[in-house]
Amino acid sequence: MGHVPAHCKSVTPTQMPPKTAPTRKSSKHVSKPKTKAPLSEAEQVKRLFKTLCAQIDGGHHTSALKTCDKILRLLPGDTDALKTKLFLLLTTDQPKAALALIDTLGGEKENAFEQAYALYSLHQREEAKKLLEGTEERGAKHLEAQLNYREGAYQTTLDIYNDLLDSAPTAEEHTDILTNIQAASTHLDFINTGFLAGLSSVPAAQLEDAPPPAASAAPVASTSSPTAPAKPKAAKKVKLPPGVVLGVTPPPDPERWLKKSERSTFNAGKRRKGAGGGATQGSSVDAPSAGASSTGGGGKKGGKKRK
């Protein structure tokens, strides 16, 4: 044999390198716990105030009240949080809670408008009016006009609203004031002119000659008067199964829940069949015998004629 190059020589199994099994990566990934540093008090307050502003802008006043309480737990004496909570209590129609908060704050002069509004909501108008005396705040003027309107002082209401109309800061408030002025003017015109004009159109003689109203005009309850008949109760609508027509479809079998062997009609068909068969056989036997004894072969002759 010739010389075999070194790279072409066969390698014996003993000379092959050992195979190593491939290492599998574990499928489970162990994540390290992330530990966040707790927020400082100032950072928490900042985030809560940001949430509070978003809730008030969105009209979520109940949630905003809860956020106020969270802020006050961190900063019990925060003025902004207390003022905002007082505003939210009045907005959500909680006048008693608002008055209790004003008592804890102290300083009735600083919160005179809020206290007067809470009293107005509780129908304590006289006390609310006393608190508003001498105040020039715009909100207090609106409340004072409403108090005068409730008491029937329409001219005073018109004077206050006319002063507010000249300095209305927004178009929305301007529209509201015009609406209130129209309502007060309508009442005032009726008192000054409409009511008097209505009285003058009725002749005085007609009023003098008119009989007094009868004492029995108003309905009086008495035991002798017959009571009004009670209204009959409306019958409940019965839901019929599909395909059933009331008055046309026969009623269901009352024995449909029993076994067939226990029903009253179980053996009725068999008895009718047996009884009818016996009667037919008897009549067929008796009739030919009577014909044979009386006519003889006339029966056969008559049979041929039928054919």
HELIX and SHEET records of a PDB file:
HELIX    1   1 ALA A    6  CYS A    8  5                                   3    
HELIX    2   2 PRO A   13  GLN A   15  5                                   3    
HELIX    3   3 GLU A   41  GLY A   58  1                                  18    
HELIX    4   4 HIS A   61  LEU A   74  1                                  14    
HELIX    5   5 THR A   79  THR A   91  1                                  13    
HELIX    6   6 PRO A   95  LEU A  105  1                                  11    
HELIX    7   7 ALA A  112  SER A  121  1                                  10    
HELIX    8   8 ARG A  125  LEU A  131  1                                   7    
HELIX    9   9 ARG A  138  GLU A  151  1                                  14    
HELIX   10  10 TYR A  154  ASP A  166  1                                  13    
HELIX   11  11 ALA A  171  ASP A  189  1                                  19    
HELIX   12  12 PHE A  190  GLY A  194  3                                   5    
HELIX   13  13 PHE A  195  SER A  200  1                                   6    
HELIX   14  14 ALA A  204  ASP A  209  1                                   6    
HELIX   15  15 ALA A  215  ALA A  217  5                                   3    
HELIX   16  16 LYS A  260  GLU A  262  5                                   3    
HELIX   17  17 ALA A  268  THR A  295  1                                  28    
HELIX   18  18 GLY A  298  ARG A  306  1                                   9    
END                                                                             
